[in-house]
Amino acid sequence: MLELSESNIHLNATATNKLQAIEMAASALEQAGNVEQGYLQGMLGREQQTSTFLGNGIAIPHGTLETRSMVKKTGVQVFQFPQGIEWGEGNIAYVVIGIAARSDEHLALLRQLTHVLGDEDTAAQLATLADVEKFRAILLGESDAFSMTEETLSLDIETQSLLTLTAINAGKLQQQSAVENSFVSEVVSNSALPLGKGLWVTDAVSGNVKNALAFSRAKTIFNHNGKAVKGVLTISAVNDQINETLARLLDDEVQNILLSGNTQQILTALNGGKVPAVSAAQSEGQVATGAVIGTFTVRNEHGLHARPSAVLVNEVKKYTSKITVQNLTRETAPVSAKSLMKIVALGVTQGHRLRFVAEGDDAKQAIEALGKIIASGLGESVSAVPPAEPDTIEVSSEHAPQIHEEKTGLPADAIEAVFMIRNEHGLHARPSAVLVNEVKKYNASVAVQNLDRDSQLVSAKSLMKIVALGVVKGHRLRFVASGEEAQQAIDGIGAVIESGLGEGKE
């Protein structure tokens, strides 16, 4: 993990050009004890090889392979230049992150910063922010406002098991220290709730440490108890900061992004950005018919650091075809192969398998050229020993599967009841979970609406939908139940609401 103190952040800095900005970063790294004197020459030499501008106003100057021996300890120095620094080719850098890293540690730093590097709004905010505490929190993803990160996304998993997808999510949340062991045990033992369109929701009452959301998506659609499964959302919730994100999950366009979008599209949609348009063939399991697919092993000793990544991107840009790439070894989602920032953020080391998908008139030529240039080392020498798995090129003949959702109405003789919520903080995640668990006890179909917000009726067995109702103290909820235990369900709901939903009576 990146260790960054406020003393490593320099806001409202000024520099006349790129050279001076790099000199400032090198000097700060030296003063902090990260590098030996002379590291500056390595940073300048690296800049001459390939620009370190990543996009969204962010540059990451660092040393060459030859100057790694001058790094005493890994660290960064961050400079904000509100006036902007010309970084070549018309690019303007507002945030300059000077990196000192031994081995491939800088790749881990970049993966930690992916939420900033891929978000134009966040990057723009960092360019002018005057509060160093807030700057650091945003840079490290520690701001109070909840945001989804790439670390909890797992796309196009080879499985036909809903439980496997749930377990992957639980493991991801645990890796991020978002949940405790009790959460993992509960979430894998409880039944998932179908959201529709092949999306399912899981959560747990116990073991929630911080707000977090994990999403796993199967490579191909499969059935569970007669219903389609494509992806599973697992929610850890401790306060209302996550509610806006949960509400977005009910949006039809956001759901479509979850079903077929890539990593960046999913993050943008869940974090409140403009919902991007997706094609039916963007995910690995939904490759367009006729697309050319190449799977190659990276042989470079130091993986895809900035210089070979730049060589790769420059090759890709020669072709008009749309080309995406994913790191199969790390199970990343497909990203644009024409973005240096996204290539570097894949965290590719020696031996990793990359999967390229090209769509367009020159797709075959592009994939063949990429295979050759990767095998040749992307401008660096490589071992003559062939990879463990052979490189392959194929043409897709798959069609995107269709997901059908059955919609049913409520019977005319359904039982209804209206209850007022008296919880001081309304129906945040924990009392909502208690309510959902109560509803799930009964063999009945139960829907609920917030009369005070004039909401639609939604399933009362979905935690996400309950939270998305935006219920605060004093709101009236209308429950509609039908089925064998409809009356018992209404009675049980009334009793648990009256008792305070696990928070005690007012």
ZITA-V848620 format. One record per run of one state. SS is the DSSP state (~ for helix, > for strand, _ for the rest). FROM is the first residue (numbers start at 0). TO is the last residue. Records with the same first field share a line. If there is no record, write none. Layout:
SS = FROM-TO + FROM-TO
//
This chain:
_ = 0-4 + 10-16 + 31-33 + 35-37 + 49-51 + 55-56 + 59-60 + 62-63 + 71-73 + 86-90 + 100-103 + 112-112 + 117-118 + 128-130 + 139-148 + 157-160 + 175-177 + 179-179 + 189-191 + 196-197 + 203-206 + 208-210 + 224-225 + 236-238 + 248-250 + 260-261 + 270-282 + 286-290 + 297-304 + 316-320 + 327-333 + 336-338 + 344-351 + 359-361 + 376-390 + 395-413 + 420-427 + 439-443 + 450-456 + 459-461 + 468-474 + 482-484 + 498-505
~ = 5-7 + 17-30 + 38-48 + 64-69 + 104-111 + 113-116 + 119-127 + 131-138 + 149-151 + 161-174 + 180-188 + 239-247 + 251-259 + 262-269 + 283-285 + 305-315 + 339-343 + 362-375 + 428-438 + 462-467 + 485-497
> = 8-9 + 34-34 + 52-54 + 57-58 + 61-61 + 70-70 + 74-85 + 91-99 + 152-156 + 178-178 + 192-195 + 198-202 + 207-207 + 211-223 + 226-235 + 291-296 + 321-326 + 334-335 + 352-358 + 391-394 + 414-419 + 444-449 + 457-458 + 475-481
//
